[in-house]
Amino acid sequence: MKRDSLLEQYLTYLEKIRRLSPATVRGYSKDLDTFFSWKAGMEGWDLTPTHIRQYLGYLFQKGLSPSSINRNLAALRGFFQWGLDQGMLVRNPLDGFGGLKVAKTLPSVLFEEEIDRFLSKEGNSFLELRNNALFEVLYSTGCRVAELVSLRRSQWAWGVSRFRILGKGRKERFVFLGKKAQEALAQYIPLRDERVSLYGNKEETALFVNAFGRRLTPRGVAYLLQKRIEELGIQKHASPHTIRHSFATHILNRGADIRIVQELLGHSSLSTTQVYTHIGIDALKDVYIRAHPHGMRKS
């Protein structure tokens, strides 16, 4: 079987059978393309641990970080397991290989006063009101940027205080809109509808659109966000995920239960959410002292 058709068959399996998100499938495709490029010229699939070590050396030479190499190995592990199920392989050459050690880093966040500055910019133009609504919704909901750009115009009307989100693994959850996010959307929506009509894109379903009335992309949102950060003179590199991290950190700092935060973020595992306890540990300690029966007991 040709390489291209084999890879396409596996990616179709991920999309149609495992029902992974398009972004996840693209990630797998990119990592597996790297492997197939390295394997080009090799006959058959009788791969051994020696081949895997050679491939790891190839990734190191390309300058990939340990986390990127681990992501490549995770993509390969799934592909090889599928190959075993299909009878293409007699063993998984990754058996016995663990992931590389990765230095633990805390997610970047904006302090509450920085978020207040970030969200306080005023304006009356389409782009200014669009950006204000975009960032208010991002911070109010804590959703991923891919979830943000997938929101539909039909999901919002005045008085709507929540969105139904289809997240990773096609898991549904509700996210909530605060008063400021609702007000920002109310100002933006009329101009959004005018812009879509102006450019003859009446069939466009996206809630957030670009200057030409087309759906915004995740990359476009990241660009707009970093541009505002720089304009405000905030000395941090920020991405849409930074706003998501800030959302989680701020509500934990104010006493929210970590399992509620897990649900709001759409994390399948509580361990993923627990990283935020390291950021807000002082605030959590205060909650403990106030709430625990022996919290104030002297040693």
Secondary structure, DSSP 8 states (H G I E B T S, - for coil): --HHHHHHHHHHIIIIIS---HHHHHHHHHHHHHHHHHHTT--SS---HHHHHHHHHHHHHTT--HHHHHHHHHHHHHHHHHHHHTTS-SS-TTTT---------------HHHHHHHT-----SHHHHHHHHHHHHHHHH---HHHHHT-BGGG--TT--EEEEE-GGG-EEEEE--HHHHHHHHHHHHHHHHHHHHTT-TT--BSSB-TTSSB--HHHHHHHHHHHHHHTT--S---HHHHHHHHHHHHHHTT--HHHHHHHHT-SSHHHHTHHHHHSHHHHHHHHHHHSTTTT---
